Amino acid sequence: MIDMFELLAIIIKVLVVFAGTLVGIMIMTLAERRVAGFIQYRLGPNRVGFGGMLQPIADGLKFFSKEDVIPGQANRPLFLLAPLAVMIPALMTFAVIPFGAPMEIAGRVVKLQVADINIGLLYILALTSIGVYGLVLAGWSAGSKYPQLGGLRSSAQLISYELAMGLAIIGVIMISGGLTLNQIIAYQQETGWNIWKQPIAAFIFLITIYAETNRLPFDLTEAEQELVGGYHTEYSAFKFAMFFLSEYANMITAAAFMVCLFFGGWDVPFIDEAALGGWGVLLSVASFLGKTAFFLFLYILVRWTLPRFRYDQLMRLGWKFLLPLALLNVFLTGLVLAVKG
């Protein structure tokens, strides 16, 4: 039975994570356009609010006020279901990611994590896989050729790169001995960050999260020059915004996942957060947010720096390079563990 204290703690954590994700999406949309402007030697948004700071709110109001059009040839139920099938898993995935050190309130330990389940890694992989169905449904249900091609591309791309991603995570599971992110973070607190012990897995995982979130140079599912907009070509108003928001929510989750697996999560090296009490908790949250922000900035930097792959190059990279390299990493990890132990 869950007592009132635990129930209240869960409700507060759900609200904090949900609101934090939405605020993070707003900041990311502004940062993306600002960094793009800097790279291309232009200003970016600078009219709405204080130097353009309120531009995300203006964009949101614009999406709500636009006309919502459903094509006559679309399969209406599936057309309406597809954005939900993408957005709901994107918002649920962050639930198992710890974003700070456990804190003590009224003599009880509260984990800064919505749910600490014993198969947290499998939960994340399962929800990211469900998102594929939303993209495929969006492409097929629109009844148009360009979205259909985008949906087919998305299914092939995401399934291909999920294999390498899963094998990269297996190396981390083998050395840490657990399927929860708390166990993986605790292992890194004791022995050092996994980036030093699993550099090949970190390299593979970094590439695959770009592919899994449909970001350049892996945005073949949208590919404006070829497919107009891909799977979301026929969507407008708030339904299009749901795809837009889901992409950024997935980026935030992927960056946080990267931090937890390979960069110690919320841990600050050489500092005992528990000994610092409340200050230690704040330091751990700041550490987690700072590391996550770095990888989100890397997302933006890569998008506005590298050109898009051709589709044959994308498939070749996934199947002929990343997958064999991930298998090799699992073999080498097992070999090292067998020799040590």
N, C-alpha and C positions, 0 to 999 in steps of 0.2 A: 504493500500500500504506500502511496505517495502522500506525505503529510503536506500541510499548507505551506510550510517553508520551502520545501522542494518544488512544489507546484508554482509558487510565486517566483522562485529563482528561474525555473524553466521559462515561464512567460516573459520575464524581463530579458533573459538571454535571447529568446526568439525575436523579441522586438528590437533589441540592440543589433543583432545580426542582420535582420531584414532592413532596418533603417540604415545601418552602416553600408550594406550592399547597395542600396538605392543612392545614397550620398556618394559612394565610391563610383557608381556609374556616371553620375552627374559630373564629378570631378574629372573622370576619364574622358568624357566627351569634350570637355573644355580643354583639357591638357592635350588631347590628340590634335585638335585644331590649332592650338597655340604652338606646339612643337613642330607641326607640319609647316606653319607659317614661318617659324624660325629657320627651319632647314631650307625652305624655298625662298628665303629672304623677303618675306612679306609680314604683315602685322598679325593676321588672324583676327578672331572676333574681338572687337574693341568698342562697340557701340552701345550694347545693352548693359545697363548697370554700371558698376564702378570698374571702368576699363574692360568691359566685356565679361565681368564675373557672373552676371545673371543670364548669360546666353543659354545655358542648359534649361532654365525655366522657360525662356521664350520658345525654345525648341519643343518642349513638352506641351505648352499651350497650342503651338502650331499643329502638332499631331492630333490633339483633341478636337481642334476646330475644323480640320480638313474633312472633306466629304469621303465617306466610307463606301467604296465601290466594290461590288462582287460581280465578276464576269458572268455573263449569261450561260456560258458553256461549262462553268465550274461545277464540281460536285460539292454542293453547298455544305452539308454536314462535315465532310472531311476538310473542306477549305477553312471552316471556322475552327475545327479542332486542331489543325496543324500548329498555329502560333502558341496555343496552350501547351501542346506536347513538347514544344521547345523551351518555353519560358519556365514552366513549373519545375522540371528537373534542374534547370540552371539555378533557380533560387533555393532549391532544397539541398544542393550538393554541399554547401558551406556548413551544414549542420554538424558535421563530424570533425571539423577542423578546429583545433585549439588555438586561440588567438592571444593567450596570455598565461602566466603562471597561476596555479590555483591560489585562491585567496580565502582568508578565514573571516567569516561573519558570524557573530554571536556564538563563537565556539564551534562552528561547523565549517567544514571545508567545501568551498564552491569552486568547481572547475569552470574556467572561462571557455566553455564549449557547450553547444546546445545538447548534444547527445554523445556519450562515450560508449559506443558499441564495440563489441569484440571483433567485428569484421569491417572496421571503418574503411579500409582500403577497397574492399569488394563493394561496399556501398557506393563509394565515389565512382568506381569503374562501371557499376551497373547503371547509375543515373546518367552518366555521360553517354552510355550506349543507347539509352532510351531516346536521347535527343536526336539521334540519327533518324528515327521514325518520323519525327516532326518535319525534318527537312525533306524527306522523301515524300511524305503526304502533301506537303506544300507544293512541291514540284508536280506531282501527279494530278492532284485534285484541281489545279488551275485550268486544266484542259487546253494548255498552250504548249508549243514545242520548246521554247526557250526555258521556261520553268522545269519542264520535264527533263531536259538535258542537265540542268543544274541539280535536280534531285538525284538523277543517276550518278552524276559525278560525286555528289556528297556521300552517297552510300558506299561507293567504291573507295573513296579517299579515307573516310573515317574508319571503315572496317580495316583497311590496310594498315593504317598507322596505329590503331588500337593494339594490334598484335605486338609491335615493337615496344609500345608504351608499357603493356602488361609485362613483357619480359624484362624490361628495364627495372620495373618495380620489384620483380622477383629477386633480383640481386640484393636490394635493400632489405627485403623480408628475410633473406637467408642470413645476413650478417646480424640483423637486429633481433630476429627470433620472435616477431610479433606482427599481427595484422592491424593493430591500432596505431594511430598517429602519436598517441601519448607514449606508447612503448618505444617507438622510433625516436622521438625527441629525447626520452630518458636515456636511451642508448647513446645518443650523440652527446648528451651532457657528460656522460662517463668517459667516452672514448674519443670525442672529437667529431666534427662534422663529417657526414657521409660523402661530401664532395671529394674529400681526400682519399677515401677508401673505395668509392665507386665513381670515379671520374667518367668512365665510359658510359655507365648508366645515366649519369647526370647529363652528358652530352646528348644521348639518344632522347631522354625525356624532354629536354629543352626543345629539341626540334619537333618532336611529336605533339607537344602542346600547341605549337603554332598551327600544325595541320588540323588538330582536333577542334580548334576554335575558328577555323576558316580564315585565318589572318594571312596577309601577304608574308612570304611569297607563295602561300598555299591557298589563296582564295579562288580556286578554280570553280567552286560551286556558284560563285557570283559572277566573276569575270565580265565586268561591264562592257569591255570592248568586243567580247564574243557573244555573250548571252544576255545583254541588256541589263540584267540584274540577277539572272539565274532563278533559283527557287522562289524568290520573293518578288519577282517582276510584277505579278498581278495584284500584289497587296498594297493597300493604301491606308492612310490615317493611323489609327491606334494599332491595328493588326500588324502593320509594317513596323511600328515602334516596338512591338513585342519582340520581333526578331532582332531588332537593333539593340534593345536592352538585354536580351538573352546573350548576345555575343559578348557584350562587356561584362555581364555577370559571370560568364564562363571564363573570361580572361582573368578576372579577379580571383576566382576559385583556383584556376590553374596556376597562377603565380603563387598563391598561398600554399598550394599543394607542393609546388617545387621547393618552397622555403622549408616546409615541414620535413620533406623527404631527404634533402641534401644539405640544408644550411641551418640545421639546428632548431627550426621553428622559432618559438619566442625566446629561446635561450640566448643569453649574452655570455660570451666566452669569459672565463676566469672570474665570474661574478656569481655569488650564491644569492639568487633572488629571494629565496625563502628567509634568509637572515635579515633582509632589508625590510621585511614586512610589506606595508602598503606601497612604499616607494619601489620595492622590488617588483610588485605587480605592475605598477605604472611603467617601470623600465622595460619589463618583458613585453607589454603591449606595444610600447613605442618601438622596441626592437623588431617585433613581428611586422608592424605596419611599415617600418622603414625598409626592411628586406623585401616585402611584397611590392612596395612602391618602386623599388629598383627594377624588378622584373616587369612591372607594368610599363615603366619608361622604356625598357628594352623592347617590349612589344611595339610601342609607337616608333621607336628609332628604326627597327627593322622594317616596319611597313613603309616608311618614307625613304628607305635607303636601297633596298633590294628590289629587283624586278620580279615579276611573276614567272614561275616555272611553266614550261609546256607540260601538257598532261602526261605524255610519255616519260618525261623527266621526273615528274612527281611519283609516278608508279615505280619507276626504276629505283629511285632513291629509297622508297619504302620497302620494296620487296627484295632488291638485290644488294642493298647496302645496310640499311638500318636493321632489318630482321636478322640477317646473318651475324651482324655485329652484336646484337642483343643476345643471340644464342651463344656466341663466343664469350660474352661477359658472364652469362650464367655458368657456363662450363668453367671459366677461370675462377669465379667466385667459389664454386663447389670444390675445385681443386685446392685452392688456398685453405679453405675451411677443413678439408680432409687432411692436409699436411699439418696444420696446426693442432688438429685435434683429436 
